[in-house]
Every structure is written in C-alpha cells, then in structure tokens.
Amino acid sequence: MRILQLILAPRLSGAEMLVKGLAIDHQRSGHAVCVTSLLPAQDDFAAATDELAESRVLCHFPARRYERVGRLLFLYRSIRRFNPDVVFAHATIPAMYARALPVRVPIVWVMHSSVNDFVVSPLLCRAEQILSRRAKAVIGVSQKHVDDYRDAIGRHPPLIVVPNGIDVARFRKGAAASRDMADTGAGPSKQIVQIGRYVPEKGQLETLRAFTRVLEAEPDARLLLCGVIEDRAYHAAVVALANELGIAPRVDIVGPMTRVDEILDESGVFVMPSSNEAQGIAFLEALASGIPVVASLAPAFAFARDWPGVQLVDTSDPACYGRALVAALREPRSHRPLDGFRLQDTAERYLAIARQAIG
C-alpha cells in the first residue's frame, strides 16, 4: 500500500510526532510511505526528518512558505508525484486543502484540534458541510471529536475513534531509572515539567501561579516549561509573569525539545493544565514513564482519573493546583496500564481504515 501522510507544518508537536511514528511503523511493515506538508519544516523537526529518512520514509516539504493557491499546487504535485493509494490528512486545514483538489485518491481526515473548530469558525463549518462527502472517513483521536463532528455536520462520512498511540517501551525506562535511584538512596527529583505549545489553552500561566505555592513548601523545586512557540505574544506573557512573580531564577522557559523521554526521566512531576485537549501525546508519554502526573479536569484526561500517581484537579485555582503539585513531588513513580494506547495498536487501526477506504 502507498500511504501519504499530510500535515500542516513539520514541527515538534503532538500530532506531528504521531505521524512520524505511524509513518515509520507502516514503512517497516512493508508499505511505501511519504510525509508531506503545506508549510515548510521548522528547524526543530530536523532530527525527526533524519529519523524518517533512516527508516526510508519519503519527506516532501515545501522549501518556502506559499499562499493558498501555492499550497494547493504544491500538494497537488506531491500527490501526483507519490501516487498514493490513500491520504491521511491530519488536522482541519490540511483536510480542507486535500479535499479541494481534483484527485480521486481516497482521503481520510484525522481530527487533532483541542478546540471545536466548527464553533470557533462558522466558515470552517460551512466548508466542511460542502466537503464532507469527499472524505472516505473521519478519525477522531477522542470521542469528543466524533461528537462535535456529528453535531455540526452529521453522520457522513463514517466517524471512527482511534486513540493516539506512543512507543511505550521508550518511556517505560523512566520507572526503572527511578527505582534504581531509590535503591542508591538518592531522593526524587524536584523538577516539575510541562511540555506543550505556548498557547493560552495550554495553561503555562496557571502553572507559574501555582508554582509560587510550591516554592513555599519546596524551596528547592524547579519548573521547566518547553514546547513550540506558536503564540509569541503568549510566550512573552509567560516570561513576563515569571519575572513579575519573582520566580524566574527557579524557572526555565524554553522552546521545543527532542529528548522528551530523558526529560521525563529527570523530572519529578509532569503537569498538563490544558483548558481544552484532544488527547495529548505528552500526557500518554508521561503516563508510560510512571512519573507523577497533575492535569486539569479536561474530559480527555478522565480515563486516567483512578490510575496511580495521577491527580486531575482544577488547575485554574492556584491554591488547589499548588497543593496537588506539592503532593505529587512527594510521590513515587507508578506502573500504569497503557493497553490501547500503544503505537503498534494505533498503526494497525490506521491500516484497517486505509484498506476500507481503498475498498
């Protein structure tokens, strides 16, 4: 099978990391895979591009930024050049572009957005009503996606929930490393880490406010914020608040980082205070690593509510959030079941959907 994976921009973010994993898994399973995009690759994706190339996955990214017509032409040429049997279009904008082209290849839209695009943009809702039948299927990474689509558009095309998957073995080593550290008598790490794009719905400002409460109880604690700087004004607000609160010396505010497994190994608590979330890849990676987790009450996290070492709290309340962080810093790592969230399981589901789409 020839599979084309379409993304908006190659960058170190959850959906793009999922696509990288799927592409490599499918290529190793004997399929021909190409990853293409509408926007040029960001510098932080270079290591991922190398990893894809090592696995013989083709990458076809634009060398410069095109406007709407230019993006359509680039995508059309990518499809003609690779001649896929199926296209997986990840996220709303790529799915719109793919279905606007005069091509006969089956297209499957994968919904990743953490917000309801049909409510945010009536224009996108109208466009989807027009293009809906051009998709052979719509995949939602959570049930909320499917519900939102059905409420706004209807039941066509087939709506399928396929949870994100991760390389569980890569992140399991964190729990083993923590046990080894405990055996040597070393104390747990006092570093709290948040991994996610700098946008308001990810809640970095809420984490900073809660961290002031943490320092009252744990003065040696540190906070690491890392992720794609998508909203530069919001990123600047995060930096400004750290300075305003007088905690900047205890906080590292950086861009995207590739060594997520090592960061989780070196940290004592993982936080995800998102006001909205589809199904965070970083959340799954943290669960696999065994690190204590503090997250918001977003419905996407509810499945892990009763898992060991997981606290779901009102992260908009600094006092509540801060207390949860202090408690988590004093907890050990935990082994958690990740059945149904393994990359191999997700890759198999995508292949089954591709076979159905091709007919």
C-alpha positions as CSV (number, residue, x, y, z in Angstrom):
1,M,0.0,0.0,0.0
2,R,1.2,3.5,-0.8
3,I,0.3,5.9,2.1
4,L,0.6,9.7,2.1
5,Q,0.6,11.4,5.4
6,L,-0.3,15.1,5.2
7,I,0.4,17.6,8.0
8,L,0.2,21.4,8.2
9,A,3.8,22.0,9.3
10,P,6.6,19.6,10.3
11,R,7.3,20.6,13.9
12,L,7.8,19.1,17.4
13,S,4.2,18.9,18.4
14,G,1.9,16.0,19.3
15,A,0.1,15.4,16.0
16,E,3.4,15.5,14.0
17,M,5.1,13.1,16.4
18,L,2.2,10.7,16.0
19,V,2.5,11.0,12.2
20,K,6.3,10.3,12.4
21,G,5.6,7.2,14.5
22,L,2.9,5.9,12.1
23,A,5.0,6.5,9.0
24,I,7.9,4.6,10.4
25,D,5.8,1.7,11.6
26,H,3.9,1.4,8.3
27,Q,7.2,1.6,6.3
28,R,8.7,-1.1,8.4
29,S,5.6,-3.2,7.8
30,G,6.3,-3.2,4.1
31,H,4.2,-0.2,2.9
32,A,5.6,2.8,1.0
33,V,5.1,6.0,3.0
34,C,5.6,9.7,2.2
35,V,5.1,12.6,4.6
36,T,4.2,15.9,3.1
37,S,3.1,19.3,4.4
38,L,1.5,22.6,3.5
39,L,4.2,24.7,5.3
40,P,8.0,24.4,5.4
41,A,9.6,22.3,8.1
42,Q,10.6,24.1,11.3
43,D,14.2,23.8,12.5
44,D,13.1,21.7,15.5
45,F,11.9,18.9,13.2
46,A,15.3,18.2,11.7
47,A,16.0,15.2,13.9
48,A,12.6,13.8,13.1
49,T,13.3,14.2,9.4
50,D,16.6,12.3,9.8
51,E,14.8,9.6,11.7
52,L,12.2,9.3,8.9
53,A,14.9,9.2,6.3
54,E,16.8,6.4,8.2
55,S,13.6,4.4,8.0
56,R,13.3,5.1,4.3
57,V,10.1,7.2,4.6
58,L,10.0,9.9,1.9
59,C,9.6,13.5,3.0
60,H,8.3,16.2,0.7
61,F,8.1,19.6,2.4
62,P,7.9,23.0,0.7
63,A,11.2,24.9,0.7
64,R,9.3,28.2,1.2
65,R,6.0,29.5,2.5
66,Y,3.2,29.6,-0.1
67,E,-0.1,31.4,0.0
68,R,-3.4,29.5,-0.6
69,V,-3.1,28.8,-4.3
70,G,0.6,27.9,-4.0
71,R,-0.2,25.4,-1.2
72,L,-2.8,23.7,-3.4
73,L,-0.4,23.4,-6.3
74,F,2.4,22.0,-4.0
75,L,0.0,19.5,-2.5
76,Y,-1.4,18.5,-6.0
77,R,2.2,17.9,-7.2
78,S,3.0,15.9,-4.1
79,I,0.0,13.6,-4.7
80,R,0.8,13.2,-8.4
81,R,4.5,12.6,-7.7
82,F,3.9,9.9,-5.0
83,N,0.7,8.4,-6.4
84,P,-0.7,7.2,-3.1
85,D,-3.4,4.7,-2.6
86,V,-4.7,6.7,0.4
87,V,-4.1,10.1,2.0
88,F,-4.4,10.7,5.7
89,A,-4.9,14.4,6.2
90,H,-4.1,15.4,9.8
91,A,-5.9,18.4,11.2
92,T,-8.6,20.7,9.8
93,I,-6.7,22.9,7.3
94,P,-4.8,20.1,5.6
95,A,-8.0,18.1,5.3
96,M,-9.7,21.1,3.6
97,Y,-6.9,21.5,1.1
98,A,-6.7,17.8,0.2
99,R,-10.4,17.6,-0.5
100,A,-10.4,20.8,-2.5
101,L,-8.2,19.2,-5.1
102,P,-9.4,17.3,-8.2
103,V,-7.9,14.0,-7.2
104,R,-9.6,10.6,-6.9
105,V,-7.4,9.1,-4.2
106,P,-9.3,8.3,-1.0
107,I,-8.9,10.9,1.7
108,V,-9.2,10.3,5.5
109,W,-9.4,13.3,7.8
110,V,-7.8,12.9,11.2
111,M,-9.1,15.4,13.8
112,H,-6.5,16.6,16.3
113,S,-7.7,20.0,17.3
114,S,-8.1,20.6,21.1
115,V,-11.0,23.0,20.4
116,N,-14.2,22.6,18.4
117,D,-13.3,24.2,15.1
118,F,-16.9,24.2,13.9
119,V,-17.9,26.5,16.8
120,V,-14.7,28.7,16.6
121,S,-15.1,29.3,12.9
122,P,-18.5,29.2,11.2
123,L,-16.6,29.5,7.9
124,L,-14.8,26.2,8.5
125,C,-18.2,24.6,9.5
126,R,-19.7,25.7,6.2
127,A,-16.7,24.5,4.2
128,E,-16.9,21.1,5.9
129,Q,-20.6,20.8,5.1
130,I,-19.6,21.2,1.4
131,L,-16.5,19.0,1.5
132,S,-17.8,16.3,3.9
133,R,-18.5,13.7,1.3
134,R,-15.0,14.0,-0.2
135,A,-13.7,12.1,2.9
136,K,-13.9,8.4,3.0
137,A,-13.8,8.5,6.8
138,V,-13.1,10.9,9.7
139,I,-10.9,9.8,12.5
140,G,-11.2,11.4,15.9
141,V,-8.5,10.9,18.5
142,S,-11.2,11.2,21.1
143,Q,-14.9,10.6,21.4
144,K,-15.4,14.4,21.7
145,H,-14.2,14.9,18.1
146,V,-16.7,12.4,16.8
147,D,-19.5,14.0,18.9
148,D,-18.5,17.5,17.7
149,Y,-18.5,16.4,14.1
150,R,-21.8,14.6,14.3
151,D,-23.5,17.6,16.0
152,A,-22.2,20.1,13.4
153,I,-22.1,18.2,10.2
154,G,-24.0,14.9,10.5
155,R,-23.2,11.2,10.2
156,H,-21.4,11.2,6.9
157,P,-18.7,10.2,6.3
158,P,-18.0,7.2,8.7
159,L,-16.8,8.5,12.1
160,I,-14.2,6.4,13.9
161,V,-12.4,6.9,17.2
162,V,-8.8,5.9,17.1
163,P,-6.8,6.9,20.3
164,N,-3.3,8.2,19.8
165,G,-0.5,5.7,20.4
166,I,3.0,6.0,21.7
167,D,6.2,3.9,21.8
168,V,5.5,2.7,25.4
169,A,8.8,0.8,25.7
170,R,10.8,4.0,25.1
171,F,9.2,5.7,28.1
172,R,8.9,2.7,30.4
173,K,12.6,3.1,31.3
174,G,11.8,6.1,33.5
175,A,10.1,4.0,36.1
176,A,13.1,1.6,36.1
177,A,15.5,4.5,36.4
178,S,13.5,5.9,39.4
179,R,13.7,2.5,41.2
180,D,17.4,2.4,40.6
181,M,17.8,5.9,42.1
182,A,15.7,4.9,45.1
183,D,17.9,1.8,45.6
184,T,21.0,4.1,45.8
185,G,19.3,6.3,48.4
186,A,19.0,9.3,46.1
187,G,15.9,11.5,46.6
188,P,13.3,12.1,44.0
189,S,13.8,15.0,41.5
190,K,12.3,18.3,42.5
191,Q,11.8,19.4,38.9
192,I,8.2,19.9,37.6
193,V,7.9,19.8,33.8
194,Q,5.2,21.0,31.4
195,I,5.5,20.1,27.7
196,G,3.2,21.8,25.2
197,R,2.8,24.6,22.7
198,Y,2.8,28.1,24.0
199,V,-0.9,29.0,23.5
200,P,-3.4,30.2,26.2
201,E,-5.3,26.9,26.3
202,K,-2.2,25.0,27.4
203,G,-2.1,26.9,30.7
204,Q,1.5,27.8,31.3
205,L,0.4,31.0,33.1
206,E,-1.6,28.8,35.5
207,T,1.4,26.6,36.2
208,L,3.5,29.7,37.0
209,R,1.0,30.9,39.5
210,A,0.7,27.5,41.2
211,F,4.5,27.1,41.3
212,T,4.7,30.1,43.7
213,R,2.7,28.0,46.1
214,V,5.1,25.1,45.5
215,L,8.2,27.1,46.4
216,E,6.7,27.9,49.8
217,A,6.7,24.2,50.7
218,E,9.6,23.0,48.5
219,P,12.1,25.9,48.1
220,D,14.5,23.7,46.0
221,A,11.9,22.9,43.4
222,R,12.4,23.9,39.8
223,L,10.0,24.3,36.9
224,L,10.7,23.5,33.2
225,L,8.4,24.8,30.5
226,C,9.1,23.6,27.0
227,G,7.3,23.5,23.7
228,V,6.7,25.0,20.3
229,I,6.4,28.8,20.5
230,E,3.2,29.1,18.5
231,D,1.8,32.3,20.0
232,R,4.7,34.7,20.5
233,A,2.7,37.2,22.5
234,Y,1.6,34.5,24.9
235,H,5.2,33.2,25.2
236,A,6.2,36.8,26.1
237,A,3.4,36.9,28.7
238,V,4.8,33.7,30.3
239,V,8.3,35.1,30.5
240,A,6.9,38.4,31.9
241,L,4.8,36.7,34.6
242,A,7.8,34.6,35.8
243,N,9.7,37.8,36.3
244,E,6.7,39.6,37.9
245,L,6.2,36.8,40.4
246,G,9.9,36.8,41.3
247,I,10.4,33.1,40.4
248,A,12.4,33.5,37.2
249,P,15.6,32.1,38.8
250,R,13.7,28.8,39.5
251,V,12.0,28.6,36.1
252,D,13.4,27.5,32.7
253,I,11.2,28.7,29.8
254,V,12.5,27.1,26.6
255,G,11.3,26.1,23.1
256,P,10.7,22.6,21.8
257,M,13.0,19.7,23.0
258,T,13.5,16.4,21.3
259,R,14.6,14.3,24.3
260,V,11.2,14.0,25.9
261,D,11.9,10.6,27.4
262,E,15.1,11.9,29.1
263,I,13.3,15.0,30.4
264,L,10.6,12.8,32.0
265,D,13.3,10.6,33.5
266,E,15.0,13.6,35.0
267,S,11.8,15.2,36.4
268,G,9.7,14.5,39.5
269,V,6.3,15.7,38.3
270,F,4.6,16.2,34.9
271,V,1.8,18.7,34.5
272,M,-0.8,19.4,31.8
273,P,-3.2,22.1,32.9
274,S,-4.9,22.4,29.5
275,S,-8.3,24.0,29.4
276,N,-9.0,22.0,26.2
277,E,-7.3,18.9,24.9
278,A,-7.9,16.4,22.2
279,Q,-5.8,13.6,23.7
280,G,-2.3,14.8,24.5
281,I,0.6,12.8,23.3
282,A,2.8,14.2,26.1
283,F,0.1,13.1,28.6
284,L,0.4,9.5,27.3
285,E,4.2,9.6,27.4
286,A,4.1,10.8,31.0
287,L,1.7,8.0,32.0
288,A,4.0,5.5,30.3
289,S,7.1,6.9,32.1
290,G,5.5,6.4,35.5
291,I,6.1,10.0,36.6
292,P,3.5,11.5,39.0
293,V,1.0,13.5,36.9
294,V,-1.1,16.5,37.7
295,A,-3.6,17.6,35.0
296,S,-6.7,19.6,34.5
297,L,-10.3,18.3,34.5
298,A,-10.4,18.3,30.7
299,P,-12.5,15.3,29.6
300,A,-9.7,14.0,27.5
301,F,-7.8,13.0,30.7
302,A,-10.7,11.4,32.5
303,F,-9.8,7.8,31.5
304,A,-6.7,8.1,33.8
305,R,-8.5,9.6,36.8
306,D,-8.2,6.5,39.0
307,W,-4.7,5.5,37.9
308,P,-1.9,5.5,40.4
309,G,0.0,8.7,40.7
310,V,-2.5,10.8,38.7
311,Q,-4.3,13.8,40.1
312,L,-6.9,15.6,38.0
313,V,-7.7,19.0,39.6
314,D,-9.0,22.5,39.0
315,T,-5.8,24.0,37.6
316,S,-7.4,27.4,37.3
317,D,-7.3,27.6,41.1
318,P,-3.6,28.3,42.1
319,A,-4.0,27.1,45.6
320,C,-5.7,23.8,44.6
321,Y,-3.2,23.3,41.7
322,G,-0.2,24.2,44.0
323,R,-1.3,21.7,46.7
324,A,-1.5,18.9,44.1
325,L,2.0,19.7,42.8
326,V,3.5,19.6,46.3
327,A,1.8,16.2,47.0
328,A,3.0,14.9,43.6
329,L,6.6,15.9,44.3
330,R,6.5,13.5,47.3
331,E,5.1,10.6,45.4
332,P,7.0,7.7,43.8
333,R,6.7,6.6,40.2
334,S,3.9,4.1,39.3
335,H,3.4,1.4,36.7
336,R,0.3,2.1,34.6
337,P,-1.5,0.1,32.0
338,L,-1.3,1.5,28.5
339,D,-3.3,-1.1,26.7
340,G,-5.0,0.5,23.7
341,F,-2.5,3.4,23.6
342,R,0.5,1.6,22.0
343,L,1.8,3.0,18.7
344,Q,1.6,-0.5,17.1
345,D,-2.2,-0.7,18.0
346,T,-2.8,2.7,16.5
347,A,-0.8,1.9,13.4
348,E,-2.9,-1.3,12.8
349,R,-6.1,0.7,13.2
350,Y,-5.0,3.2,10.6
351,L,-4.1,0.4,8.1
352,A,-7.5,-1.2,8.6
353,I,-9.2,2.1,7.9
354,A,-6.9,2.6,4.8
355,R,-8.0,-0.8,3.4
356,Q,-11.6,0.1,4.0
357,A,-11.2,3.5,2.3
358,I,-9.5,1.9,-0.8
359,G,-12.2,-0.7,-1.0
